[in-house]
Amino acid sequence: MVIVVGSGAGGATVAKELAAKGLAVTLIEKGPEIEDKDAFKHYSNVDSEVKVMRTICLGGTTTVSAGNGVRCLEDELRQVGIDLVVEFEEVEKELGVGILPDSLFGEGTRRIMDAAKNLGLDVKKMPKFIDPNRCKSDGRCSFGCPEAAKWSALSFVKEAERNGARILTNMPVDGVLVKSGEVKGVRCGDRVFSDDTVVLSAGALETPRLLKRIGLPTSSLSLFVDTFLTIGGILAGIGFNKEVTMNAVMKFDDFLLSPHFSRHLVNGMERRGLKASPEDILGIMVKIKDEEVGVLDEKVEKGVTNRDAVLLSEGASLAGSILEKAGADPSTFVSTPLRGAHPGGTARIGIAVDQNLETEVSGLYVADASVLPAAPGAPPILTIVALAKYVSRLIAR
């Protein structure tokens, strides 16, 4: 038997993989069961200088992802003894990762790509785990896809359930039960669930708190979030807000640029006295590999270092040049507040877990972004799913 705590990219994958192998699996999720289209109702962001974004619901933050299917941290994981070549290939096949057809590239994205190329930048189409036959290009990826065209961990949860897994929702895990160096189960309020194998996949903000409560080491002073902002300007009638978000990418050493609409841009323009509807705004996200100096305790403290500020400034300058070349009015440019959507690194391999993703407590594993060895500066869902497949194989043995 196996208990899995959390149902995001990591937890849902472990539950699916182990249930398919005939193991008795209990998946425990803090949030409610939802449909993809309602995911936006379950944002539970954490305030800090850099706001940390997340959802608490069945399927976790995958339900509000942009559907970006990129490999990241392959070399860094190989350096700590984890080779995910096989797992990545499996994940890409299962999630249907690929480039979307030209019909799903809107005018705004095309203008940004053309402008970047004219400026001598290397721009590529973003690999996506989106079914092009179901996608309606309504710009709602980060709210929860109403067409369920984008893969989310909900599909893995349902597959696990079909294979016999028990799914429990609205049930926060308060603690892990340990005796004589071995895991014995978890506690949820006054309920106890007993098992000799537990996989923590509660996310980079919750998993280390559970580890700390039983005296295990964490790296909770090394939080990263892939800090980002979006620069936007007015290009009347462009309709960019209805396009598939982040459908292209420009990669640099420590940051990336990607076409991105944010409603915060509308708010920023209103504060400047500019009249613009969402349909009139063209935007580019600047996402950096932030320094790993955030603090996770009872509260989250995540700010901007001097290095982070330099990277954000460099990226914003490039984004502004591209937007202007694409036709946006530079006198209308505004920026969103700083946010981070990829918290991780708080229970790292080599500190909190070994290369088998097992803690010092026998039978207690971690399979979520908290184990990542470095800030990816890119969407990490594929990597988390690959890691979850990797640890599932070890557990199934």
Secondary structure as GFF3:
##gff-version 3
##sequence-region A 1 397
A	DSSP	beta_strand	2	5	.	.	.	ID=ss1
A	DSSP	alpha_helix	9	20	.	.	.	ID=ss2
A	DSSP	beta_strand	25	28	.	.	.	ID=ss3
A	DSSP	three_ten_helix	36	42	.	.	.	ID=ss4
A	DSSP	beta_strand	51	52	.	.	.	ID=ss5
A	DSSP	three_ten_helix	60	64	.	.	.	ID=ss6
A	DSSP	alpha_helix	74	79	.	.	.	ID=ss7
A	DSSP	alpha_helix	85	95	.	.	.	ID=ss8
A	DSSP	three_ten_helix	102	104	.	.	.	ID=ss9
A	DSSP	alpha_helix	107	118	.	.	.	ID=ss10
A	DSSP	beta_strand	124	125	.	.	.	ID=ss11
A	DSSP	three_ten_helix	141	143	.	.	.	ID=ss12
A	DSSP	alpha_helix	153	162	.	.	.	ID=ss13
A	DSSP	beta_strand	166	168	.	.	.	ID=ss14
A	DSSP	beta_strand	175	179	.	.	.	ID=ss15
A	DSSP	beta_strand	182	188	.	.	.	ID=ss16
A	DSSP	beta_strand	191	194	.	.	.	ID=ss17
A	DSSP	beta_strand	198	200	.	.	.	ID=ss18
A	DSSP	alpha_helix	207	213	.	.	.	ID=ss19
A	DSSP	beta_strand	227	234	.	.	.	ID=ss20
A	DSSP	three_ten_helix	240	242	.	.	.	ID=ss21
A	DSSP	beta_strand	248	251	.	.	.	ID=ss22
A	DSSP	beta_strand	255	259	.	.	.	ID=ss23
A	DSSP	alpha_helix	263	271	.	.	.	ID=ss24
A	DSSP	three_ten_helix	278	280	.	.	.	ID=ss25
A	DSSP	beta_strand	281	288	.	.	.	ID=ss26
A	DSSP	beta_strand	295	296	.	.	.	ID=ss27
A	DSSP	beta_strand	300	301	.	.	.	ID=ss28
A	DSSP	alpha_helix	306	326	.	.	.	ID=ss29
A	DSSP	beta_strand	329	335	.	.	.	ID=ss30
A	DSSP	beta_strand	339	340	.	.	.	ID=ss31
A	DSSP	beta_strand	364	366	.	.	.	ID=ss32
A	DSSP	three_ten_helix	369	371	.	.	.	ID=ss33
A	DSSP	alpha_helix	381	396	.	.	.	ID=ss34
###
